[in-house]
Amino acid sequence: MKVQKYPLAWKKKDFSIKIFCSIPNIATGILIRAGSADFVVDPGDGILRDLNTEVGTKRILNISEIFITHGHHDHIGGVWSLLTYLRVMKKKSSLTIHYPDGCVEIESIFNAFERVYFDTIPYNIKLRKIKTTTSFNTKKVTVKPFPVIHKEYLSDGTKRQVPSIGYKFTFEGMKICYGGDTAYCEELVKNAKNSDLAIIEAGHENDESDDMHMNITEAESIGKSAKDYFLVHVPE
């Protein structure tokens, strides 16, 4: 298994990513920088602290996009604190939150935030619900969303599919593929292949395999199809 320690960092020319952490059931937090653009991906608990240490207030206020793969707490636990910080520090430019169709957690956080601070929010927050796999461009970055397979247990012991997507970010010909939480799926295989960097979750040990997470062998098989890869969400 590829040995890694957080934070994980990758940089090629003006395109970089820093994964502050990706710990199952605790937190994920990712910063992508493409030229002068700053994107946050899956802002779990602690993202504000990590961003402050990494880039400081001025660059935090420059963040234009947040990308959510799914609504589990370890991937969105820092959304409220980040939105509140941007309000307190008087962010002026708009912020777009991209999230999968059906991710009610993000809509609930946004609605509650607007109710609490409705007359004191100095910046515009745009919700962009992703319903298709159509690529789109923002800040000179092409973003390709793709469906993944991630389930959760209900109280009666049955499982349901969680609205979940991965993202492929392309900037000046360089590609970063991030699958989020997912079981082995062909969409991730296809999008990770030949990427400059693939970020692949390995939420199970090798003696486990199901429709919730990949095991390490499955994750590495996908990661090795890219030019470089990180394994994340590995059980500690």
N, C-alpha and C positions, 0 to 999 in steps of 0.2 A: 504493500500500500504506500502511496505517495505521502510522505510525512510533511505536515504543514502546521504552522502556528500563526494564530491571529495577532495583529492584522495581516491580511494578505494583500499584496499590492502588485500591480502590473501596469507598465507604461510603455507606449510606443509612440514616439513623436509627441503630438499634442493630444493624444487619446490615452486616458488612464482610468483605472478603477482601483478603489480601495475598499476591501471588505473588512469592516471593523470587527465583526463577529457574525457567526451563523450557528447558533447553539440551539438544538432542538428544545422546544417548550420554554425557552428563556428569551432569546432575542436574535434578530438579524439586523444588520445595518450596512448599507452600501452607498458609496459616493462614486459617481461617474463624472469625469471632466472631459469635455470635448471642445478644444479651443477655448473660447471664453465662456462656454456654457457649463453649468453645474446642475446635475440631476441627482436626486436621491431615489434609491430603490429599496423597497421594503423597510421603512423606518420603524424598526422595533424599539423597545425600551432602551434608553441610553443614547439614541441617535443625536440628540441635541448636544450632549456632553462630548461625543466623539467628533461631531462637526466643529464645535468650538475649538477643540484642541487641534484639529487638522487644518482648518482654514480661517477661523476667526469670524467675527461678526459681519464684516463687510462682504465676505464671500457667501456667508449664510443668507444674507439678504438678496444675493444675486441668484439664488436657486429659483429656477423657473418651472421645473417639472418634478413631480413625484410619481413614481411608477410602482403600483401595487400588484403583486402576483396573486394574492388571495387574502382572505380576511382573518386568518388566525392571529391570535394575540402576539405571538412571537415575531410577526411580520408587520404589524401595524400599531404596536403598543406605544410608539413614540409620536404618532401623528398629532395628537392633541397638544402635547407640549411644544412641538415644532410650530404648529399654527399659532399658538399663543405667543411664543417668542417672537415670531415675525410680526405679530400685532404690536407687542410691547416696544419693539425696536423700530416700529413705523416703516415697515416695508412698503414701497410704493409700486413696484412693478407687479404684474399679475403672476399668479401661481396656478398651474394646471395639475390636477390629480387624475392620473390615468388608472383605471381599475376594471376588473372583469365584470361583465354584465351579471347581475345577481349577487354581487358582493355588498350585501346590505350593511355590513359593518362600517364601511367607508361612508355610505350615505347617512347612517345614523350619527357618526362622529361629526360630519359636516353640518347636519341639521341642528344638532345640539350646540355646536360652536356658534352658528349664526344666531340661534335663539339667545344665547348668553351674552354675546358681544355685538348684537345686531347693529348698534349705532356707533361702535368704536373700532371697526375694522378698516384700516387705512389702505388695504390692498384688495384686489379682486381675486376671488378663488373660483376657478372653473373646474367643474367635474366633467371628465370625459369618460363615459362608459364605453368600454370596448366590447363590441358585439360581433365583430368579424375579424378575419386574419389579414385584412387589407393593410399594407404598409402605409405609414404616414411620415411626414417630415416635420421636424421641429429643431430650431437652432442649428441648422446644417447637419443634423443627425437624422438618418432614416431609421425608423423603428418598425420592426416586424413582430407583431404579437402572434403567438401560436398556442393552441390548446394543449393542456397537459392533463394527466390523470392523478388526482389527489382526493382521497376520501377521508371521512371522519366517522367516528362511532357515535351513534345516537344513544339515548338513555336506555333503550330496550335491547342494546347490544347489536343492532343492525348497523349497516354503514350506508352513507350517502355520498354522492359526488359533491365536492366543494367547487364553487366557481373559481377556476384556477387557470392561469395562463403563464407562459414564459415570454421573454422578450429577446429579440436579436437587434443589437444596436450597431449601425454601420456609420463610420465617420472617415471620410477621405480614403475609402477603400479598405479600411480596417474594420474587423467584425468582432464583437463580443456577444456571446450567447449566454443567457442566464435562464435556467429552467425553473427556478423557484422550487417548491416542494412538489415532487411528482413520482409516481411509479414509472417503471420502464415504459416508454411510449415512442412510437415511430416519429411523431412530430419533433420530439426533442432530438432523436437520432439524426433526422434530416437537417435540422437547423444548427446543430453543434458541429457537424462535419465540415472540416476545412476552415472553421472560424479561427481567428487569431488567438482567441481565448474562449474556452468553454468553462462555465461555472456550473458544476453538477452536484446535486445533493446525493448523499449516501447515508440515508437515515437508518439503515438497518445493517447489522452485522451479516456476514456471509451465510449464516445458517438460516436467515430469514428472507422472505420474499413475498410481497403481497401487492395490493392495489392502492397502497397508501404512500410507500416510499421505495426507493431502490436500495439494494444492498451494495456493498463496496465493489464487488466484481462487476455488477451491472453498470455502476457509475463509471468505473475506470474504463470499461469497454467503449463507452460513449466519449469520455474525455480524451482518450487516445486518438480519436478520429479528428480532433482539432490540433492546431499547431502547438498549443499549450493548454493546460487545464488546471483548475483548482477543484478539489473535493470539499464540499461544505456540508453543514448540518450533520456531521458525523457524530454519533453518540459518544459522549465523554465518559 
